[in-house]
């Protein structure tokens, strides 16, 4: 069946669907979620959400937000997000992250992660 993920920003939904795994930039550190995960609520910091489904990986940059994890679902409310599909989105993701945090090291780390995924 899979893990059902919903990502919503103030403008509306940017992702909804079943995934195999999701990795989130938690306030206390990055963490992964699989179906059957314990229930929890967490603050998300600026960074990248990695979605894995059908042996493919997708990246979504977020400024910050909250996540509610349940046994078979993950609901994310983000202040801002960019679904990274190509060069234009890499630029938008970098701008989103720069506006969200003054931590240049974190921004560099996230952009490097995006670029090493072969999406640039």
Contact map, one row per residue, 1 for C-alpha under 8 A:
111000000000000001000000000000000000000000000000000000000000000000000000000000000000000000000000000000000000000000000000
111100000000000001110000000000000010000000000000000000000000000000000001000000000000000000000000000000000000000000000000
111110000000000001111000000000000110000000000000000000000000000000000001110000000000000000000000000000000000000000000000
011111000000000111100000000000000000000000000000000000000000000000000001110000000000000000000000000000000000000000000000
001111100000001111100000000000000000000000000000000000000000000000000000111100000000000000000000000000000000000000000000
000111110000101110000000000000000000000000000000000000000000000000000000011100000000000000000000000000000000000000000000
000011111000111100000000000000000000000000000000000000000000000000000000001111000000000000000000000000000000000000000000
000001111111111000000000000000000000000000000000000000000000000000000000000111000000000000000000000000000000000000000000
000000111111110000000000000000000000000000000000000000000000000000000000000011111000000000000000000000000000000000000000
000000011111000000000000000000000000000000000000000000000000000000000000000001110000000000000000000000000000000000000000
000000011111100000000000000000000000000000000000000000000000000000000000000000000000000000000000000000000000000000000000
000000011111110000000000000000000000000000000000000000000000000000000000000000000000000000000000000000000000000000000000
000001111011111100000000000000000000000000000000000000000000000000000000000000000000000000000000000000000000000000000000
000000111001111100000000000000000000000000000000000000000000000000000000000000000010000000000000000000000000000000000000
000011110000111110000000000000000000000000000000000000000000000000000000000000000000000000000000000000000000000000000000
000111100000111111000000000000000000000000000000000000000000000000000000000000000000000000000000000000000000000000000000
000111000000001111100000000000000000000000000000000000000000000000000000000000000000000000000000000000000000000000000000
111110000000000111110000000000000000000000000000000010000000000000000000000000000000000000000000000000000000000000000000
011110000000000011111100000000000000000000000000001111000000000000000000000000000000000000000000000000000000000000000000
011000000000000001111100000000000110000000000000001111000000000000000000000000000000000000000000000000000000000000000000
001000000000000000111110000000011110000000000000001110000000000000000000000000000000000000000000000000000000000000000000
000000000000000000111111000000011100000000000000111100000000000000000000000000000000000000000000000000000000000000000000
000000000000000000001111100001111000000000000000111000000000000000000000000000000000000000000000000000000000000000000000
000000000000000000000111110001110000000000010001110000000000000000000000000000000000000000000000000000000000000000000000
000000000000000000000011111011100000000000011111100000000000000000000000000000000000000000000000000000000000000000000000
000000000000000000000001111111100000000001111000000000000000000000000000000000000000000000000000000000000000000000000000
000000000000000000000000111111000000000001111000000000000000000000000000000000000000000000000000000000000000000000000000
000000000000000000000000011111000000000000000000000000000000000000000000000000000000000000000000000000000000000000000000
000000000000000000000000111111100000000000000000000000000000000000000000000000000000000000000000000000000000000000000000
000000000000000000000011111111110000000000000000000000000000000000000000000000000000000000000000000000000000000000000000
000000000000000000000011110011111000000000000000000000000000000000000000000000000000000000000000000000000000000000000000
000000000000000000001111000001111100000000000000000000000000000000000000000000000000000000000000000000000000000000000000
000000000000000000001110000000111110100000000000000000000000000000000000000000000000000000000000000000000000000000000000
001000000000000000011100000000011111100000000000000000000000000000000000000000000000000000000000000000000000000000000000
011000000000000000011000000000001111100000000000000000000000000000000011100000000000000000000000000000000000000000000000
000000000000000000000000000000000111110000000000000000000000000000000111000000000000000000000000000000000000000000000000
000000000000000000000000000000001111111000000000000000000000000000001111000000000000000000000000000000000000000000000000
000000000000000000000000000000000001111100000000000000000000000000001110000000000000000000000000000000000000000000000000
000000000000000000000000000000000000111110000000000000000000000000011110000000000000000000000000000000000000000000000000
000000000000000000000000000000000000011111000000000000000000000000011100000000000000000000000000000000000000000000000000
000000000000000000000000000000000000001111100000000000000000000001111000000000000000000000000000000000000000000000000000
000000000000000000000000011000000000000111110000000000000000000001110000000000000000000000000000000000000000000000000000
000000000000000000000000011000000000000011111000000000000000000111100000000000000000000000000000000000000000000000000000
000000000000000000000001111000000000000001111100000000000000000111100000000000000000000000000000000000000000000000000000
000000000000000000000000111000000000000000111110000000000000011110000000000000000000000000000000000000000000000000000000
000000000000000000000000100000000000000000011111000000000000111100000000000000000000000000000000100110000000000000000000
000000000000000000000000100000000000000000001111100000000000111100000000000000000000000000000000100000000110010000000000
000000000000000000000001100000000000000000000111110000000011110000000000000000000000000000000000000000000000010000000000
000000000000000000000111100000000000000000000011111000000011110000000000000000000000000000000000000000000000000000000000
000000000000000000000111000000000000000000000001111100001111000000000000000000000000000000000000000000000000000000000000
000000000000000000111110000000000000000000000000111110001110000000000000000000000000000000000000000000000000000000000000
000000000000000000111100000000000000000000000000011111111100000000000000000000000000000000000000000000000000000000000000
000000000000000001111000000000000000000000000000001111111000000000000000000000000000000000000000000000000000000000000000
000000000000000000110000000000000000000000000000000111110000000000000000000000000000000000000000000000000000000000000000
000000000000000000000000000000000000000000000000000111111000000000000000000000000000000000000000000000000000000000000000
000000000000000000000000000000000000000000000000000111111100000000000000000000000000000000000000000000000000000000000000
000000000000000000000000000000000000000000000000011110111110000000000000000000000000000000000000000000000000000000000000
000000000000000000000000000000000000000000000000011100011111000000000000000000000011100000000000000000000000000000000000
000000000000000000000000000000000000000000000001111000001111100000000000000000000011100000000000000000000000000001000000
000000000000000000000000000000000000000000000001110000000111110000000000000000001111000000000000000000000000000000000000
000000000000000000000000000000000000000000000111100000000011111000000000000000001111000000001001100000000000000000000000
000000000000000000000000000000000000000000001111100000000001111110000000000001111100000000001001100000000000000000000000
000000000000000000000000000000000000000000001110000000000000111110000000000001111000000000000001101110000000000000000000
000000000000000000000000000000000000000000111110000000000000011111000000000001110000000000000000000100000000000000000000
000000000000000000000000000000000000000000111000000000000000011111100000000111100000000000000000000000000000000000000000
000000000000000000000000000000000000000011110000000000000000000111110000000111000000000000000000000000000000000000000000
000000000000000000000000000000000000000011110000000000000000000011111000011110000000000000000000000000000000000000000000
000000000000000000000000000000000000001111000000000000000000000001111100011100000000000000000000000000000000000000000000
000000000000000000000000000000000000111110000000000000000000000000111111111000000000000000000000000000000000000000000000
000000000000000000000000000000000001111100000000000000000000000000011111110000000000000000000000000000000000000000000000
000000000000000000000000000000000011111000000000000000000000000000001111100000000000000000000000000000000000000000000000
011100000000000000000000000000000011100000000000000000000000000000001111110000000000000000000000000000000000000000000000
001110000000000000000000000000000010000000000000000000000000000000001111111000000000000000000000000000000000000000000000
001111000000000000000000000000000000000000000000000000000000000000111101111100000000000000000000000000000000000000000000
000011100000000000000000000000000000000000000000000000000000000000111000111110000000000000000000000000000000000000000000
000011110000000000000000000000000000000000000000000000000000000011110000011111000000000000000000000000000000000000000000
000000111000000000000000000000000000000000000000000000000000000011100000001111100000000000000000000000000000000000000000
000000111100000000000000000000000000000000000000000000000000011111000000000111111000000000000000000000000000000000000000
000000001100000000000000000000000000000000000000000000000000011110000000000011111000000000000000000000000000000000000000
000000001100000000000000000000000000000000000000000000000000011100000000000001111100000000000001000000000000000000000000
000000001000000000000000000000000000000000000000000000000001111000000000000001111110000000001001000000000000000000000000
000000000000000000000000000000000000000000000000000000000001110000000000000000011111000010011001000000000000000000000000
000000000000010000000000000000000000000000000000000000000111100000000000000000001111100010000000000000000000000000000000
000000000000000000000000000000000000000000000000000000000111100000000000000000000111110011001000000000000000000000000010
000000000000000000000000000000000000000000000000000000000110000000000000000000000011111111000000000000000000000000000010
000000000000000000000000000000000000000000000000000000000000000000000000000000000001111111000000000000000000000000000011
000000000000000000000000000000000000000000000000000000000000000000000000000000000000111111100000000000000000000000000011
000000000000000000000000000000000000000000000000000000000000000000000000000000000000111111110000000000000000000000000000
000000000000000000000000000000000000000000000000000000000000000000000000000000000111111111111000000000000000000000000000
000000000000000000000000000000000000000000000000000000000000000000000000000000000001111111111100000000000000001001000001
000000000000000000000000000000000000000000000000000000000000000000000000000000000000001111111110000000000000000000000000
000000000000000000000000000000000000000000000000000000000000000000000000000000000100000111111111000000000000000000000000
000000000000000000000000000000000000000000000000000000000000110000000000000000001101000011111111100000000000000000000000
000000000000000000000000000000000000000000000000000000000000000000000000000000000000000001111111110000000010001000000000
000000000000000000000000000000000000000000000000000000000000000000000000000000000000000000111111111000000000000000000000
000000000000000000000000000000000000000000000000000000000000111000000000000000011100000000011111111100000000000000000000
000000000000000000000000000000000000000000000110000000000000111000000000000000000000000000001111111110000010000000000000
000000000000000000000000000000000000000000000000000000000000000000000000000000000000000000000111111111010010000000000000
000000000000000000000000000000000000000000000000000000000000001000000000000000000000000000000011111111000000000000000000
000000000000000000000000000000000000000000000100000000000000001100000000000000000000000000000001111111000000000000000000
000000000000000000000000000000000000000000000100000000000000001000000000000000000000000000000000111111110010000000000000
000000000000000000000000000000000000000000000000000000000000000000000000000000000000000000000000011111110000000000000000
000000000000000000000000000000000000000000000000000000000000000000000000000000000000000000000000000011111110000000000000
000000000000000000000000000000000000000000000000000000000000000000000000000000000000000000000000010011111111000000000000
000000000000000000000000000000000000000000000000000000000000000000000000000000000000000000000000000000111111100000000000
000000000000000000000000000000000000000000000010000000000000000000000000000000000000000000000000000000111111110000000000
000000000000000000000000000000000000000000000010000000000000000000000000000000000000000000000100110010111111111000000000
000000000000000000000000000000000000000000000000000000000000000000000000000000000000000000000000000000011111111100000000
000000000000000000000000000000000000000000000000000000000000000000000000000000000000000000000000000000001111111110000000
000000000000000000000000000000000000000000000011000000000000000000000000000000000000000000000000000000000111111111000000
000000000000000000000000000000000000000000000000000000000000000000000000000000000000000001000100000000000011111111100000
000000000000000000000000000000000000000000000000000000000000000000000000000000000000000000000000000000000001111111110000
000000000000000000000000000000000000000000000000000000000000000000000000000000000000000000000000000000000000111111111000
000000000000000000000000000000000000000000000000000000000010000000000000000000000000000001000000000000000000011111111111
000000000000000000000000000000000000000000000000000000000000000000000000000000000000000000000000000000000000001111111111
000000000000000000000000000000000000000000000000000000000000000000000000000000000000000000000000000000000000000111111110
000000000000000000000000000000000000000000000000000000000000000000000000000000000000000000000000000000000000000011111111
000000000000000000000000000000000000000000000000000000000000000000000000000000000000000000000000000000000000000001111111
000000000000000000000000000000000000000000000000000000000000000000000000000000000001111000000000000000000000000001111111
000000000000000000000000000000000000000000000000000000000000000000000000000000000000011001000000000000000000000001101111
